[in-house]
Each structure stands twice: as structure tokens, then as C-alpha cells.
């Protein structure tokens, strides 16, 4: 693996891990993951003959971590993806994203379709443009309850309350959204009166094997060193998203697209009664398949790496066949 740095059009310095040779596949992580969330995919795809790049999203890893909120607007983050792809390859690339990274690659395909050969969205459906401030929407949707996005949107509160509990936060957040959690509850939506994001999550020891102690320690170290403000600012920056994405509201994703999710992912139904997984490719004009993995939660590529890798390689062989 080599680390490549690119300079985004707004001046931010972004790090990209690059492994292997061949056609480029660019992987984009979500929250609170980081580049290490793609370890199993980097190994499998590079061994199959692809050049695999993993973007350190701004706010994470070795990339710049601006403290302002606006640099984390979805349009800006998606431009990071497009600019990284252009810096690494003259040809269109395959984009694969998870969680917020899934929204980033979807948006990149909307704003720069000429740069995208194919698209994989993990855990997040391709949804139509919504001309609204999602933070206001969530406040209206959960006026009395505790919702994680409105919690993160508060100025300084999550950093103050979680900053000295990074290990506890990482374990609780990953476990609560996984397929191993008992029942259907998660920390995303909690009962009225809740003030502590992670207090209600009982994390088993040892942690389920899909996330090792070494990986947990890596996450803890990165958030301890780099802070939580950059990653959390993505939630606060939703106030800019409707205006930034309005010019692309009528567009569909033109590239061949597949969806991969876990059937126990609590994020599939963030708005009560609205399950986004039955038709997750509605905004894709060339849908190539939707895959729902039984017993798996939100961290699909980590909880079920062999299954996900098999789906990815089958798709890549269709849309980006190797020439050697």
C-alpha cells in the first residue's frame, strides 16, 4: 500500500491509500469508520487484479480536519470523491461507498457522471432529492424522543460528552447498529428523556469477532488524535445540503448500480414506517441488483466480508472486466 495525497479544489489536503494495479476502484467510508473499515475489501479486490484506493474522508485519518461546518456539506464531500478519482485515473472509475460514504458516491455519480464507470452503495438506498433541511425534519419527526442526528447537531455537546469516552463510544455505536444486537432497538432512536447517546447500550465482552480489538484500538486512537468535530460536523452540515444539491435534483444515477445491505440494519427505517430497503435503487437508471444479507446489521462489509466481496467481484467482472 502507498499513501497518495491530493489537494481538493477548496485547498483541503486529502489522503488516499492505494493498493495493487489495474482498473481503479475507489472506496469511501462512513461514520464513525475510517479507512480501516475496508480492509477485507482491499485485500480481496487487489488480489483479484484491481487497483484499490481508499479515501480518508476529510475529518478522518491523514486528511485535513477543518473545524468549520460548511466544508462537510454533501456537495463538497462528493466533490472530494470526484477530484480523488480524477487525480488517480484518467478513465472513469468504480465507486463503492458505505453509510455517509454511500451518499457521497451516489452524489458524485450525479454531479460528474462522466467520471463514474459503476457504483456500489452499501447500507444506504438511492433516494430522490428532498428539498428540506433534514435537521429540521428530524426535530419534527422526533419532537419528544432522542434521535442521534439531532444529538450530533448540537454545538460542542457530543464532543464534550463523548470526548473522554471514545472507547465506550466506538464499542457502543458499532454494536448497537450491528446484526448482533439483541432485539430491534438501537441507539439511533431512544426514549424521551434520554440525554446520553451510549449509556443504554450494553456491549458484550469480548466484542463480536467481526470487529477485532486491534481495529477498535485503531478507531479510538484516530478519534483521540484527530478529534470528533470533523466527523460529527457532517451531521451539522446537513443545513447546507438542500441548496447545494438542488441543481442535480432531477438527475438519475446513470452508471450501473447495485445495492448491498443487511436485513437487521436499523438505519433502513430512520423515519417511522418508511423502510427504504424494499426498493433501494429507485434513483438508478441502470440497476443491476439488490442484495440483502440475512442476520447482518449496518456494518455490512465488516460483518459479512466474504459475502460482500463475492457480490463485489461478480459485479466488477461485469462492469470493469480485467484485461489481463
GIZI-V355500 format. One record per residue. N is the residue number from 1. BURIAL is b if it has 16 or more other ideal C-beta (glycine too) atoms within 10 Angstrom, else e. Layout:
BEGIN
((N | BURIAL) (N | BURIAL))
END
This chain:
BEGIN
((1 | e) (2 | e) (3 | e) (4 | e) (5 | e) (6 | b) (7 | e) (8 | b) (9 | e) (10 | e) (11 | e) (12 | b) (13 | e) (14 | b) (15 | b) (16 | b) (17 | b) (18 | b) (19 | b) (20 | b) (21 | e) (22 | b) (23 | b) (24 | b) (25 | b) (26 | b) (27 | b) (28 | b) (29 | b) (30 | b) (31 | b) (32 | b) (33 | b) (34 | b) (35 | b) (36 | b) (37 | b) (38 | b) (39 | b) (40 | b) (41 | b) (42 | b) (43 | e) (44 | b) (45 | b) (46 | b) (47 | e) (48 | b) (49 | e) (50 | b) (51 | b) (52 | b) (53 | b) (54 | b) (55 | b) (56 | b) (57 | b) (58 | b) (59 | b) (60 | b) (61 | b) (62 | b) (63 | b) (64 | b) (65 | b) (66 | b) (67 | e) (68 | e) (69 | b) (70 | e) (71 | b) (72 | b) (73 | b) (74 | b) (75 | b) (76 | b) (77 | b) (78 | b) (79 | b) (80 | b) (81 | b) (82 | b) (83 | b) (84 | b) (85 | b) (86 | e) (87 | e) (88 | b) (89 | b) (90 | e) (91 | e) (92 | b) (93 | b) (94 | b) (95 | b) (96 | b) (97 | b) (98 | b) (99 | b) (100 | b) (101 | b) (102 | b) (103 | b) (104 | b) (105 | b) (106 | b) (107 | b) (108 | b) (109 | b) (110 | b) (111 | b) (112 | b) (113 | e) (114 | e) (115 | b) (116 | b) (117 | b) (118 | b) (119 | b) (120 | b) (121 | b) (122 | b) (123 | b) (124 | b) (125 | b) (126 | b) (127 | e) (128 | e) (129 | b) (130 | e) (131 | e) (132 | e) (133 | e) (134 | b) (135 | b) (136 | e) (137 | e) (138 | b) (139 | e) (140 | e) (141 | b) (142 | b) (143 | e) (144 | e) (145 | e) (146 | b) (147 | b) (148 | b) (149 | b) (150 | b) (151 | b) (152 | b) (153 | b) (154 | e) (155 | e) (156 | e) (157 | e) (158 | b) (159 | e) (160 | e) (161 | b) (162 | b) (163 | e) (164 | e) (165 | e) (166 | b) (167 | e) (168 | e) (169 | b) (170 | b) (171 | b) (172 | b) (173 | b) (174 | b) (175 | b) (176 | b) (177 | b) (178 | b) (179 | b) (180 | b) (181 | b) (182 | e) (183 | e) (184 | e) (185 | e) (186 | b) (187 | b) (188 | b) (189 | b) (190 | b) (191 | e) (192 | e) (193 | e) (194 | e) (195 | e) (196 | e) (197 | b) (198 | b) (199 | e) (200 | e) (201 | b) (202 | e) (203 | b) (204 | e) (205 | e) (206 | e) (207 | b) (208 | b) (209 | e) (210 | b) (211 | b) (212 | e) (213 | e) (214 | e) (215 | b) (216 | e) (217 | e) (218 | b) (219 | b) (220 | b) (221 | e) (222 | b) (223 | b) (224 | e) (225 | e) (226 | b) (227 | b) (228 | b) (229 | b) (230 | b) (231 | b) (232 | b) (233 | b) (234 | b) (235 | b) (236 | b) (237 | b) (238 | b) (239 | b) (240 | b) (241 | b) (242 | b) (243 | e) (244 | b) (245 | b) (246 | e) (247 | e) (248 | e) (249 | e) (250 | e) (251 | b) (252 | b) (253 | b) (254 | e) (255 | b) (256 | b) (257 | b) (258 | b) (259 | b) (260 | b) (261 | b) (262 | b) (263 | e) (264 | b) (265 | b) (266 | b) (267 | b) (268 | b) (269 | e) (270 | b) (271 | e) (272 | e) (273 | e) (274 | e) (275 | e) (276 | b) (277 | b) (278 | e) (279 | e) (280 | b) (281 | b) (282 | e) (283 | b) (284 | b) (285 | e) (286 | e) (287 | b) (288 | b) (289 | e) (290 | b) (291 | b) (292 | b) (293 | b) (294 | e) (295 | e) (296 | b) (297 | b) (298 | b) (299 | b) (300 | b) (301 | b) (302 | b) (303 | b) (304 | b) (305 | b) (306 | e) (307 | b) (308 | b) (309 | b) (310 | e) (311 | b) (312 | b) (313 | b) (314 | e) (315 | b) (316 | b) (317 | e) (318 | e) (319 | b) (320 | b) (321 | e) (322 | e) (323 | e) (324 | e))
END
